[in-house]
Amino acid sequence: MEVNEPSQAESPEAPFYKIDARGNGVYRISEPLGVGENVILGSERALLIDTGYGLRDIRPAVRQITDLPLFVMNSHVHTDHTGCNSAFETIYVPGGEMPKLFDGSLDRERLQLFQSLHQSRPNLRQFMVNKEEWDTPPGGTQYFPLPEQIDLGGRVLELELIGGHTPQSTIVVDPASRTAFVADGIGTQVWLFLHPTGTVQEYSESLRRFSRRTDVDILQLSHKTEPMPFSFAAYYADFVLRARLENSVVWPNNRFDVTVYRYTEPESPYGAVSMFYCETNLG
């Protein structure tokens, strides 16, 4: 996951979710911990991309935007993108990442998050609701693999697997708004969770293929409020190949069982850009 940028004020009066209309039927839902979800409207259905940390039920925020039936998806299976999954009857996820939904790791990570936030972010306590207190679907949440396209009615979205951040991190391309919703698959501070399989070379090739699209002008990241120009995808495809152990530093705040390195270019055309990786990612 990316290092979160500063987010909205956590005053007692501030709503937990902040909604921004982006035009052309696109909305961004932002939460105080620095992650954002996206809603795209069609004539028959609406798409919700990711469900956030799950500190609070996201459904009321979505219903401020639309009453259309929802197609809900996870761009990848990390805690900050799946926290409200249990609020919905059906979720579509990258097929290869489905096992993580059932091995208990997401629940353990969410519990650890709640415990740490109670100490470190006391202003968030008023918003934090245990999932056991939610009104959840009687039959629980069902999971299905992501399709290649999503038809919202008069608006067809394409899904493209980018990998890198997770084995099957997925991008949503909306030609109507010429926007690619890239989640954590592309960004200025990307963690590559490729260990023990997958290489930076393969990730670069995915980025290069994506950068050749002709129907995208902007990239919407999960942990960056303002969109980035599409040209960043081509830059990043080259950037990741410049990472070597000799030009990287060991990341001291590592919580993994392998050494993590950070490669940074502090003065790129897009500002400071970093990548976190482990040695096996270099192939």
Buried (B, 14 or more C-beta within 10 A) or exposed (E): BBEBBEBBEBEEEEBBBBBEEBEEBBBBBBBBBBBBBBBBBBEEBBBBBBBBBBBBBBBEBBEBBBEBEBBBBBBBBBBBBBBBBBBBEEBBBBBBBBEBBEEEEBEEBBEEBBEEBEEEBEEBEEBBBEBEEBEBEEEEBEBEEBEEEBEBEEBBBBBBBBBBBBBBBBBBBBBBBBBBBBBBBBBBBBBBBBBEEBBBEBBBBBBBEBBEBEEBEBBBBBBBBEBBEBBBBBBBBEBBBEBEEEEBEEBEEEEEEEEBBBBBBEEBEBEEBBBBBBEBBBE
